[in-house]
Amino acid sequence: QVQLVESGGGLVQPGGSLRLSCAASGRRHNDYAMAWFRQGPGKEREFVAGVTWNGGSTYYLDSVKNRFTISRDGANANSTVYLQMNSLKYDDTAVYYCAIQVTYSYRPEFNVRTMDYWGKGTLVTVSS
């Protein structure tokens, strides 16, 4: 049973920073890409950032490039993925979801339909 547990959400002022974490458990092998998605009020869920199974390649939504950084630790079966979010804007307000896709691809297709497992989400609110 795969489980993804997110943490680190909260209230932050515009221009501030937050770091989200997501701990994966239940996999027998390090055979999955990890990603963050978000869903803002009245919006569809969208891809934010992703990292390949070995941490070697990262991908970002254009609007978060140079502000957000995704990383993962552990070459073992149960990795933790992080999302460092800097220079936060009002538009970054959303529920942030961690997700994994079982793949060894170096160019995973990160979208809502292709992810295999999801966390329950953590709320990030950017407000003054």
Phi and psi restraints in degrees (value plus and minus 20) as a CYANA .aco file:
   2 VAL   PHI     -99.3   -59.3
   2 VAL   PSI     114.6   154.6
   3 GLN   PHI    -148.6  -108.6
   3 GLN   PSI     119.8   159.8
   4 LEU   PHI    -146.0  -106.0
   4 LEU   PSI     103.3   143.3
   5 VAL   PHI    -142.0  -102.0
   5 VAL   PSI      94.8   134.8
   6 GLU   PHI    -111.4   -71.4
   6 GLU   PSI     133.3   173.3
   7 SER   PHI    -174.0  -134.0
   7 SER   PSI     144.9   184.9
   8 GLY   PHI      86.9   126.9
   8 GLY   PSI     -25.0    15.0
   9 GLY   PHI     -89.9   -49.9
   9 GLY   PSI     151.0   191.0
  10 GLY   PHI     142.3   182.3
  10 GLY   PSI    -187.0  -147.0
  11 LEU   PHI    -119.1   -79.1
  11 LEU   PSI     111.9   151.9
  12 VAL   PHI    -163.2  -123.2
  12 VAL   PSI     129.5   169.5
  13 GLN   PHI    -100.0   -60.0
  13 GLN   PSI     135.9   175.9
  14 PRO   PHI     -75.3   -35.3
  14 PRO   PSI     117.5   157.5
  15 GLY   PHI      69.4   109.4
  15 GLY   PSI     -29.7    10.3
  16 GLY   PHI    -103.7   -63.7
  16 GLY   PSI    -195.0  -155.0
  17 SER   PHI    -151.2  -111.2
  17 SER   PSI     132.5   172.5
  18 LEU   PHI    -165.0  -125.0
  18 LEU   PSI     134.8   174.8
  19 ARG   PHI    -145.9  -105.9
  19 ARG   PSI      99.1   139.1
  20 LEU   PHI    -115.7   -75.7
  20 LEU   PSI     127.4   167.4
  21 SER   PHI    -148.6  -108.6
  21 SER   PSI     131.4   171.4
  22 CYS   PHI    -164.4  -124.4
  22 CYS   PSI      96.9   136.9
  23 ALA   PHI    -119.5   -79.5
  23 ALA   PSI     105.7   145.7
  24 ALA   PHI    -117.6   -77.6
  24 ALA   PSI     124.1   164.1
  25 SER   PHI    -165.8  -125.8
  25 SER   PSI     138.0   178.0
  26 GLY   PHI      78.9   118.9
  26 GLY   PSI     -25.5    14.5
  27 ARG   PHI    -110.9   -70.9
  27 ARG   PSI     128.1   168.1
  28 ARG   PHI    -113.7   -73.7
  28 ARG   PSI     -38.2     1.8
  29 HIS   PHI    -157.7  -117.7
  29 HIS   PSI     136.8   176.8
  30 ASN   PHI    -104.4   -64.4
  30 ASN   PSI      54.6    94.6
  31 ASP   PHI    -145.0  -105.0
  31 ASP   PSI      14.2    54.2
  32 TYR   PHI    -163.2  -123.2
  32 TYR   PSI     124.4   164.4
  33 ALA   PHI    -103.7   -63.7
  33 ALA   PSI     134.2   174.2
  34 MET   PHI    -145.0  -105.0
  34 MET   PSI     129.8   169.8
  35 ALA   PHI    -173.0  -133.0
  35 ALA   PSI     140.3   180.3
  36 TRP   PHI    -135.0   -95.0
  36 TRP   PSI     114.8   154.8
  37 PHE   PHI    -141.2  -101.2
  37 PHE   PSI     146.6   186.6
  38 ARG   PHI    -165.6  -125.6
  38 ARG   PSI     135.8   175.8
  39 GLN   PHI    -157.1  -117.1
  39 GLN   PSI      89.2   129.2
  40 GLY   PHI    -104.2   -64.2
  40 GLY   PSI     149.8   189.8
  41 PRO   PHI     -77.4   -37.4
  41 PRO   PSI     103.1   143.1
  42 GLY   PHI      51.2    91.2
  42 GLY   PSI      -7.1    32.9
  43 LYS   PHI    -137.4   -97.4
  43 LYS   PSI     143.5   183.5
  44 GLU   PHI    -101.0   -61.0
  44 GLU   PSI     138.0   178.0
  45 ARG   PHI     -88.3   -48.3
  45 ARG   PSI     114.7   154.7
  46 GLU   PHI    -152.0  -112.0
  46 GLU   PSI     132.3   172.3
  47 PHE   PHI     -90.2   -50.2
  47 PHE   PSI     119.6   159.6
  48 VAL   PHI    -134.2   -94.2
  48 VAL   PSI     -71.9   -31.9
  49 ALA   PHI    -179.5  -139.5
  49 ALA   PSI     129.0   169.0
  50 GLY   PHI    -163.9  -123.9
  50 GLY   PSI     137.1   177.1
  51 VAL   PHI    -160.4  -120.4
  51 VAL   PSI     121.2   161.2
  52 THR   PHI     -92.0   -52.0
  52 THR   PSI     151.6   191.6
  53 TRP   PHI     -78.4   -38.4
  53 TRP   PSI     -52.1   -12.1
  54 ASN   PHI    -121.3   -81.3
  54 ASN   PSI     -14.1    25.9
  55 GLY   PHI      56.2    96.2
  55 GLY   PSI     -14.4    25.6
  56 GLY   PHI     -99.0   -59.0
  56 GLY   PSI     -44.2    -4.2
  57 SER   PHI    -152.8  -112.8
  57 SER   PSI     121.8   161.8
  58 THR   PHI    -147.7  -107.7
  58 THR   PSI     134.3   174.3
  59 TYR   PHI    -159.0  -119.0
  59 TYR   PSI     126.0   166.0
  60 TYR   PHI    -159.0  -119.0
  60 TYR   PSI     130.1   170.1
  61 LEU   PHI     -85.2   -45.2
  61 LEU   PSI     118.6   158.6
  62 ASP   PHI     -74.9   -34.9
  62 ASP   PSI     -58.9   -18.9
  63 SER   PHI     -91.8   -51.8
  63 SER   PSI     -31.2     8.8
  64 VAL   PHI    -130.9   -90.9
  64 VAL   PSI     -24.0    16.0
  65 LYS   PHI     -78.6   -38.6
  65 LYS   PSI     120.1   160.1
  66 ASN   PHI      52.1    92.1
  66 ASN   PSI     -18.1    21.9
  67 ARG   PHI    -138.7   -98.7
  67 ARG   PSI     -58.2   -18.2
  68 PHE   PHI    -128.3   -88.3
  68 PHE   PSI     127.3   167.3
  69 THR   PHI    -154.5  -114.5
  69 THR   PSI     105.8   145.8
  70 ILE   PHI    -121.1   -81.1
  70 ILE   PSI     122.8   162.8
  71 SER   PHI    -172.0  -132.0
  71 SER   PSI     141.8   181.8
  72 ARG   PHI    -159.9  -119.9
  72 ARG   PSI     131.0   171.0
  73 ASP   PHI    -140.4  -100.4
  73 ASP   PSI     139.5   179.5
  74 GLY   PHI      70.0   110.0
  74 GLY   PSI     102.5   142.5
  75 ALA   PHI    -114.4   -74.4
  75 ALA   PSI     -10.7    29.3
  76 ASN   PHI    -112.3   -72.3
  76 ASN   PSI    -194.0  -154.0
  77 ALA   PHI     -90.4   -50.4
  77 ALA   PSI     -47.1    -7.1
  78 ASN   PHI    -133.8   -93.8
  78 ASN   PSI      73.8   113.8
  79 SER   PHI    -114.2   -74.2
  79 SER   PSI     143.1   183.1
  80 THR   PHI    -137.3   -97.3
  80 THR   PSI     113.6   153.6
  81 VAL   PHI    -131.7   -91.7
  81 VAL   PSI     122.4   162.4
  82 TYR   PHI    -139.8   -99.8
  82 TYR   PSI     132.9   172.9
  83 LEU   PHI    -153.1  -113.1
  83 LEU   PSI      86.0   126.0
  84 GLN   PHI    -106.8   -66.8
  84 GLN   PSI     100.0   140.0
  85 MET   PHI    -135.3   -95.3
  85 MET   PSI      96.6   136.6
  86 ASN   PHI    -135.7   -95.7
  86 ASN   PSI     144.5   184.5
  87 SER   PHI      28.6    68.6
  87 SER   PSI      29.2    69.2
  88 LEU   PHI     -85.7   -45.7
  88 LEU   PSI     125.3   165.3
  89 LYS   PHI    -139.6   -99.6
  89 LYS   PSI     143.3   183.3
  90 TYR   PHI     -74.6   -34.6
  90 TYR   PSI     -59.6   -19.6
  91 ASP   PHI     -87.5   -47.5
  91 ASP   PSI     -31.0     9.0
  92 ASP   PHI    -101.6   -61.6
  92 ASP   PSI     -26.4    13.6
  93 THR   PHI     -81.3   -41.3
  93 THR   PSI     103.9   143.9
  94 ALA   PHI    -197.4  -157.4
  94 ALA   PSI     147.9   187.9
  95 VAL   PHI    -107.0   -67.0
  95 VAL   PSI     107.3   147.3
  96 TYR   PHI    -122.4   -82.4
  96 TYR   PSI     109.1   149.1
  97 TYR   PHI    -135.5   -95.5
  97 TYR   PSI     117.7   157.7
  98 CYS   PHI    -113.1   -73.1
  98 CYS   PSI     123.9   163.9
  99 ALA   PHI    -169.0  -129.0
  99 ALA   PSI     134.0   174.0
 100 ILE   PHI    -147.9  -107.9
 100 ILE   PSI     131.7   171.7
 101 GLN   PHI    -147.1  -107.1
 101 GLN   PSI     103.6   143.6
 102 VAL   PHI     -95.5   -55.5
 102 VAL   PSI      85.0   125.0
 103 THR   PHI    -187.2  -147.2
 103 THR   PSI     126.6   166.6
 104 TYR   PHI    -120.3   -80.3
 104 TYR   PSI     -10.8    29.2
 105 SER   PHI     -83.3   -43.3
 105 SER   PSI     124.5   164.5
 106 TYR   PHI    -109.2   -69.2
 106 TYR   PSI     -24.7    15.3
 107 ARG   PHI    -157.3  -117.3
 107 ARG   PSI      50.6    90.6
 108 PRO   PHI     -84.1   -44.1
 108 PRO   PSI     132.6   172.6
 109 GLU   PHI    -112.4   -72.4
 109 GLU   PSI      86.8   126.8
 110 PHE   PHI    -115.6   -75.6
 110 PHE   PSI      82.8   122.8
 111 ASN   PHI    -171.0  -131.0
 111 ASN   PSI     150.8   190.8
 112 VAL   PHI     -77.4   -37.4
 112 VAL   PSI     -54.0   -14.0
 113 ARG   PHI     -97.3   -57.3
 113 ARG   PSI     -43.9    -3.9
 114 THR   PHI    -116.6   -76.6
 114 THR   PSI     -28.7    11.3
 115 MET   PHI    -101.1   -61.1
 115 MET   PSI     124.1   164.1
 116 ASP   PHI    -115.1   -75.1
 116 ASP   PSI     -53.4   -13.4
 117 TYR   PHI    -158.3  -118.3
 117 TYR   PSI     127.8   167.8
 118 TRP   PHI    -151.3  -111.3
 118 TRP   PSI     127.3   167.3
 119 GLY   PHI    -105.0   -65.0
 119 GLY   PSI    -199.5  -159.5
 120 LYS   PHI    -109.1   -69.1
 120 LYS   PSI     -33.0     7.0
 121 GLY   PHI      78.7   118.7
 121 GLY   PSI     134.8   174.8
 122 THR   PHI    -156.9  -116.9
 122 THR   PSI     117.0   157.0
 123 LEU   PHI    -106.2   -66.2
 123 LEU   PSI     110.0   150.0
 124 VAL   PHI    -136.5   -96.5
 124 VAL   PSI     102.9   142.9
 125 THR   PHI    -139.8   -99.8
 125 THR   PSI     101.5   141.5
 126 VAL   PHI    -125.7   -85.7
 126 VAL   PSI      93.1   133.1
 127 SER   PHI    -175.9  -135.9
 127 SER   PSI     128.3   168.3
